Amino acid sequence: MEQIQEPMVEPLQEPQAPSRKQMQSVFGSIGLGLAIALLASQLIQGVVMALPLGIDMQSNAFLFGGLSTALVALPVFFLFVKSLQRQLPQKHSLSVGAFFALVCISYACMVVGNMVGMGVNVLVSPGSVDLVAQLATASGLTPLTVVAFVVLAPVFEELIFRKLLVDRVLPYGEWPAILLSGITFGLYHGNLTQFFYAALLGMVLAYVYIRTGNVLYTMGLHACVNFLGGVLPLLIPEASAVILLVAIAGIVLFFMNKKKIHFEKAKYPGTISAMFLNGGMIVYMLLCLILIASVAILMANPELSNLSALMQ
């Protein structure tokens, strides 16, 4: 009898690891996109502030910042990254209890990061003035300020730093996506006071997005954190004790659940170094450092921030 030969089956091959140059090209596009988006946003704000519109720019600084992120930074960044390979995280839902636990943890990260930021500011420039806090006080509690804090910033910053950015970095591993999302988000704020808490919060939000695949959850968390930190203290000054309890609860919940936190490390050797050591990301980091240094100088010399008013 003639022996029947089974067809040869080719073994499945592992996808070929990208070269360092290929990874640098991807991360360079992301970095350059963020740099151009930030620069364009800052220039538009500067032009608007220079125009004789009869609007109190200081009182509406957060509103104009949110609008420039939505109308300038988001579309510019999208143009730079739209052609890059992306990986969408799997969809999972959050229970109401889990969401509120994450609100507490996210706010605790903001409080801890803010304390670190203020401590660094004191070390770098003793006696400096917190211009960010002064700007928030000058803006006051108006409907437009509330919209900027709890709608514009959460929605459009999450679209940039979680949805667009994380989707493009996720093919290289969960940890690179979390790390880059947090650091670039912190740098985007352009000052030391906000860098540390924004970077820490950004990493938490990136982790939540990766685990749920739903940017609406991170928008909601971002909005809740901004409301607790920027709106509620102005709305009800007596609520500071309640806000402190939220932060304490967040720290307790984090340590209770830290063993459940897990994420995939970089898929390919050299991913982290390629992520930061490329032309586009270096340009972005240098631009942010220039902004941070400028704000630090103004904080150490608050009289300089009044030059424009003196010249009018």
Steps between C-alpha positions, in 0.01 A plus 500: 500500500612848418578702811304822531719794586352775712553853370784691655385767746722804532566587866358832611770761505528761769456854369838650427618747761528854369848644473613779728486740206138403428401554864679834510311605188164418663579667831660791316173565316315496832750737661510740206120497483478594867764773455323661204161465671629668817682774310200575278270506805730741686538728197124519443446588866770767476343653189152502655633664816675769293184593311292791635189288559395668824507164682667444836749236389627430851153409623439279196847344472378146571215536252733615221744223592225239469374641172849510349552136600171405337523709184876505437701238694266203443465531120873578455604196702250280316656596166841382621389163639201395287711280270686320781413142589264480794373234738165542672475365856230247576169635626405438863240674711548656843251464782380812676696403810820443302460836327464689828795309646705615200381859557645481852826341381537752216443794733747356752761484221429864421543604865823303546641623169405858584686477831807374317471782245471768768797348684714507186398861437608597851837329450556650154376847580436577870240769555358470148137578430265231367378674184273208411311536829488878454357456151234264632408751771488785247275294272254449783201268490306584186295271274770530232774401745296197608452402135875531441587287805242222479417483128763643265817382674375147586351432158768631268807420709377142534451475125860611444691328781294187550305420182734618222832451679439175690347327196821572303741390775308190613645282219835536682367402844272622777774645720646718220148631427434576868840663552494716187139606554579619853830677432385681186178602676695640795740689273211645299393705805822700472583555869655306788201546729273303270754268338524244779131458574403513132760235412385274784133553420570448130652158568200398711259612227706320232483180706122534538461560126710192417298283740158627389553605137257785563628858500167616646607352833823700503313814396268447795786440743686805368188713538442380858862570599486850349169566675634387838827689462399814311127563532368364830751695720382826338135398508498379862814600693379297798518182291878476539461240777285280276749537213781395735302189595469413130880517466554287812246246374685492168832419668338222706323356194822506299692293756204265540495431126864543393549122457228505233693753291678330213618609157707363216853630478663612176456241223833573332849567637600866491143631483532746790825654378368522142186665639691797641823510299369622167483839332127565538479410868816697581348808329181456705688460829724801428196716417330395823817563701520852354140562613572353844811719538305810390228434756763434769660839426161672525427320828832619643441853362122554505542869408599388149155355442357852524720644222225482241263687729763768571564551129132575422 
